[in-house]
Structures are given as C-alpha cells and as structure tokens.
Amino acid sequence: MFSFFRQSKRPARSQLVTDAMAPATAVQEDACLHLERACLRAEAGLGRDIPRPTLRFDIRGKTAGMAYSSHNLIRLNPKLLEENPDIFFTEVIPHELCHLLAHSLHGKVKPHGKEWQTLMRGLFGLSPRTTHSLDTSSVSRSIEYRCQCGPVPLSVRRHNKIVRGDTRYLCRRCGDYLQQADTR
C-alpha cells in the first residue's frame, strides 16, 4: 500500500515502560521525559540515532538505578526517585543511559571503564562517579539482633545469610554470636 507520509528513519520514542510497570506518579512521568531528553542529547553528541531504552520503576533497596544492555532496559528505584527527582534527572538517568551507550558503541566493556567515563564527560558533562550519595535511610531496613552487649542492627542482606545458614556473625565488642531479637 502506498503511503503519503514519509517513513522516518528515527527510532520510535522511548518504549518508556512495560504495561506492568507504567509510571504511577508525576515524577515518574518526568523521569520518562528526562530519559527522552538525554537520548536526544546523546544523539546530538554522537551524530547518530540511538535505540530508545525501556524504563521501569521497580528496583528496591539502596540501588538508585541499573542498566541492562542485553535488554536495552533501565530500571530505577521509585522511592529514591520520589525523594530525589533532581539528582535522578541530572545524574542517575544519564549515568544509566551511558552504560547502554557504551555497550552499544563498544561492545562488552568494563561497566565503569574508559568508554563509559568518556561518554559521561563528553555527552553530559558529568563526573563519572560509580556510586550515588543519596540519603537511603527511608529504604534501609535493619533487623534487630542481640548479644551480651545489647541490641545490634543487621542489614537485611546479613539477616538473610543467617537465615539460610550461610554464616554467623560475632559481636565486635564482646565476641558473642548474634541472635535474632524477639519479634513479639
């Protein structure tokens, strides 16, 4: 069938989310728009079209974002995004996009290697930092354990290792094994 409209070679706008992970808040919608702007900036800097990544809001814990180059996917932590939208828009989204671009342009490379660092500086003018400095107190859970000294908070990760029987932890002060406190 003949079409009067010219087909664009530009890829379709970002597949922003999967149906199950649709943006639920205005800040998540803004994150989608900032990803699109970052893609446009990257295209201008690289002089070529780039495939738009899928954006999901389903990471939990202290991680701000993750990029999956094999799926052209960026996952963001919705709780940290709501608490720190400006940092996500200016740092986290470009950081994760640069991971996808580094893989797309250079193949398998170190996650925070020279290629990624060059993209961070060159495309977005950002310092190539590998960790964030966000306040994670709202997403940090701890489980209370006890020893002879008193209560000792342990991270969920350490608690799960104890539950699985992978390890036991000693108190640094008294040397006694930590026991989970009563949850009554």
N, C-alpha and C positions, 0 to 999 in steps of 0.2 A: 504494500500500500504506500502511496506517495504521501509525504508529509510536507506541509508548507513551512514548518518550523525546523530550523537548522538544529541538528543534534550537537550539543556541546561536548567537547572532549573533557571538560572539567568533571571530576567525580562529584557524585551527589553529596549534598550537605551531610555532615557527620551523622552516622547512624547513632544518634545520641544515647539511646538506651534500648535495652530489650524490653518487651512488653511487661515482663515480671518486675523489672527494676525501673519503672517510669519515674521521672522526677516528681517528688511529692510536695516539694516546697518551692517557694520563690527563689531561694538561694541556690537550690539545685538547678532550676531553670537558668539562673545567671551563670552557673558553672558551665552549662552546655553552651551558652553564648560565648563565654570566655575561651572555651576549647576551640570553637569555630574561629574566633579572632586569632588565637595562637596558630591555628592551621594556616590561616591567610597570611599571617606574618612570616611563618616558615616558608610558605610558597614564594612569597616575595623575596625572601633572603636566599632561597635556593634556586630560584628561577625555574621552578618546575612544580607541577601539580603533585599533591600527596594524597594518598587514600585517607579518608576520614575514619578515625577510630570510633569504636563503640565506647560509650561512657556509662559506667554503672556506679551505683552508690550503695555498696554492700560490704565494705571492709569494716571489721570491728577491731577493737583494741587500740593500741598506740600508733599503729601504722597510718600515715596520712594518705598515701596513695601507692598503687602498684601498676606497673605496665606489663602487659603480656604480648610480646611481639608476635608470637605464633598465631594469636587470635586478633591482632590489631585492636586491643582492648585496654582501656584504662579504668581501674577501679578506685573509687575514693571513699574515704571514711565519712559517712553522712553527719555523725555527731561532731567530729572535729571541723568539718566544713561549716556547719551552722555556727560554731563558736568563733571561727577564724576565717571568714569568707575572703577578706582582702589578701591574706597570705596564700590561700589556695589559688585565687585568681592570678596573682602575680608571680608565685614561685612554684607551688605544687603542680599545677596543671602544665606549665612549660617544662618542668623537670621530667614529668612522666612522658610527655609528648617527645622530648628529646631522646628518651630511651627507645621509643618506637622508631624515630627517625634514624638513630644511629644503627639500629638493626636493618632498617630498610635500605639505607645507603651503603653500609659497610659489611653487612652480613653479621656473623657471630663475632661479637667483640665483648670486652670486659664491660660489665654493667656501668661502671663509672670511670671508664677508660678515657684515653685521649680524644677519641671520636665524640663521645658524649660531652666531654668538657668543652670541646671546640664548638659544638652546637649550642650549648648553654650560653657561652660567652658571645658567640657570633650572631646568633639569631635573636636572643632575648636580652643580652647584656647582663646576664646574671652570673653571680659567683657560683661555680659548680660545687655546691655543698651536697654531701651524701645523706645528711640527716637533717631533720627539722628541729626547731626549738619551741614547738608549740606546747602549751600547758595541757598535759594529758591527765590531769587529776580527775576530771569528770569521767574518763573512760578507763581509769586504772582501778582494778578491783584487787583486793587482797583478802586472804583467808587467814583467820587468826589461829596461830599455833601457840603452844605453851612449853615452857621448860621450867627449871627451878627458879630462874630469874624473873619470870612473869610472861606476859604476852609478847609474841613475836609475829608481826605480819609477814606473810609469804605471798608472792605473786601467784596468780592462777596457774602459770606455767609450772612453777615449782610444786605447787599443790598437786597438780595432775601427775607429775613424775612420782610423787609419793604414793598416790592412789594406785597407779599402775604397778608399783613395786620396783620401779627403775632405780630409785635412790632413797637415801635417808639423809636428813640434814641435822647437823650439830649446831648447838648454840655457840656463838663466838665468845660469849662471856664465861659461861660455866662449863661448856663442853658436853652438856647433856643432849640426848636426842630430842628433837622437837616432836611433840604430839599435838594432833589437832585439838583445839579447844572445843568444849561442849557447845553445840549449836542450839541448845534449848532456849 
